[in-house]
Amino acid sequence: VQLVESGGGWVPPGGSLRLSCAAAGFPFSTYPMNWYRQGPEKARDWVATIFSTGSNTAYADSVKGRFTISRDNGKNTVYLQMNSLKPEDTAVYYCNTNYRSRDYWGQGAQVAVSS
């Protein structure tokens, strides 16, 4: 299983970024996908989940209404559109899936929100 994130960077408060996670090595279209994040000196926290068909999603309260998770099963890719970014959104963002009872993680994408 391989998960590769891209799209991180620096944005000012109120800005937007879109993260992508390209997946390989498992039947992507049949598995839920998750985004997590880990801020400086913080635990890794769940951000959002999208189920296999893409019709069902769930969000942490801290990002609800600002972030949107989506997936393209034809491209084996999951996305996280982040709008109205705040300094407290600064973190390394990780793509995740649980395949055959094992958690897999990408290498992470750094997002920095500051003025």
C-alpha positions as CSV (number, residue, x, y, z in Angstrom):
1,V,0.0,0.0,0.0
2,Q,1.3,3.4,-0.9
3,L,-0.3,6.8,0.0
4,V,1.4,10.0,-1.3
5,E,0.2,13.4,-0.3
6,S,0.8,16.6,-2.2
7,G,-0.5,20.2,-2.2
8,G,0.7,21.5,1.1
9,G,2.3,24.9,1.5
10,W,1.9,28.3,3.2
11,V,-1.2,30.5,3.1
12,P,-2.3,33.6,5.0
13,P,-5.4,33.3,7.3
14,G,-8.5,33.1,5.3
15,G,-6.8,31.4,2.4
16,S,-7.4,28.1,0.7
17,L,-5.4,25.0,-0.2
18,R,-6.3,21.6,-1.7
19,L,-4.4,18.5,-0.6
20,S,-4.3,15.4,-2.7
21,C,-3.5,11.8,-1.8
22,A,-2.6,9.3,-4.5
23,A,-3.2,5.7,-3.4
24,A,-1.9,2.4,-4.8
25,G,-1.7,-1.2,-3.8
26,F,-5.2,-1.9,-2.5
27,P,-8.7,-1.8,-4.0
28,F,-9.1,1.9,-3.4
29,S,-12.7,2.3,-4.6
30,T,-14.0,-0.1,-1.9
31,Y,-12.3,1.4,1.2
32,P,-13.0,4.5,3.3
33,M,-10.3,7.1,3.3
34,N,-9.3,9.5,6.1
35,W,-7.4,12.7,6.6
36,Y,-5.6,13.3,9.9
37,R,-3.4,16.2,11.1
38,Q,-0.7,16.7,13.6
39,G,0.1,20.2,14.8
40,P,3.3,21.3,16.5
41,E,3.7,19.4,19.8
42,K,0.2,18.0,19.5
43,A,-1.3,14.5,19.0
44,R,-2.4,13.3,15.6
45,D,-6.1,14.2,15.2
46,W,-8.8,12.9,12.9
47,V,-10.0,15.5,10.4
48,A,-12.4,13.8,7.9
49,T,-13.5,10.6,6.4
50,I,-15.1,9.7,3.1
51,F,-16.7,6.3,2.5
52,S,-16.2,4.2,-0.6
53,T,-18.8,5.6,-2.9
54,G,-18.1,9.2,-1.9
55,S,-21.7,9.9,-0.9
56,N,-21.1,9.8,2.8
57,T,-18.6,12.0,4.6
58,A,-17.8,13.0,8.2
59,Y,-15.8,15.9,9.7
60,A,-14.3,16.9,12.9
61,D,-16.2,19.8,14.5
62,S,-13.1,22.0,14.2
63,V,-13.2,21.9,10.4
64,K,-16.9,21.4,9.6
65,G,-18.2,23.9,7.1
66,R,-14.6,24.9,6.0
67,F,-13.1,21.7,4.7
68,T,-14.5,19.3,2.1
69,I,-13.2,15.7,1.5
70,S,-13.8,14.1,-1.8
71,R,-12.5,11.2,-3.9
72,D,-12.0,10.2,-7.5
73,N,-12.2,6.4,-7.7
74,G,-11.1,6.5,-11.3
75,K,-7.8,8.2,-10.3
76,N,-7.4,6.4,-6.9
77,T,-7.1,9.8,-5.3
78,V,-8.7,11.5,-2.3
79,Y,-8.7,15.3,-1.8
80,L,-9.1,17.7,1.1
81,Q,-10.3,21.2,0.1
82,M,-9.5,23.6,2.9
83,N,-11.1,27.0,2.9
84,S,-11.1,29.9,5.4
85,L,-7.9,28.6,6.9
86,K,-6.9,29.6,10.4
87,P,-3.5,29.7,12.1
88,E,-4.7,26.7,14.3
89,D,-5.0,24.7,11.1
90,T,-1.2,24.7,10.8
91,A,-0.2,21.0,10.9
92,V,1.2,18.1,8.9
93,Y,-1.7,16.5,7.2
94,Y,-1.8,12.7,6.7
95,C,-3.8,10.5,4.4
96,N,-4.9,7.2,6.0
97,T,-6.7,4.0,5.3
98,N,-7.1,0.8,7.1
99,Y,-6.6,-2.2,4.9
100,R,-6.7,-5.8,6.1
101,S,-6.8,-4.6,9.7
102,R,-3.6,-2.5,9.3
103,D,-3.3,1.3,9.3
104,Y,-1.4,2.9,6.4
105,W,-0.2,6.5,6.3
106,G,1.3,8.8,3.8
107,Q,4.4,10.8,4.4
108,G,2.5,13.9,5.3
109,A,1.9,17.3,3.7
110,Q,2.9,20.5,5.7
111,V,0.3,23.2,5.9
112,A,1.3,26.5,7.4
113,V,-1.3,29.3,8.0
114,S,0.2,32.6,9.1
115,S,0.4,36.2,8.2
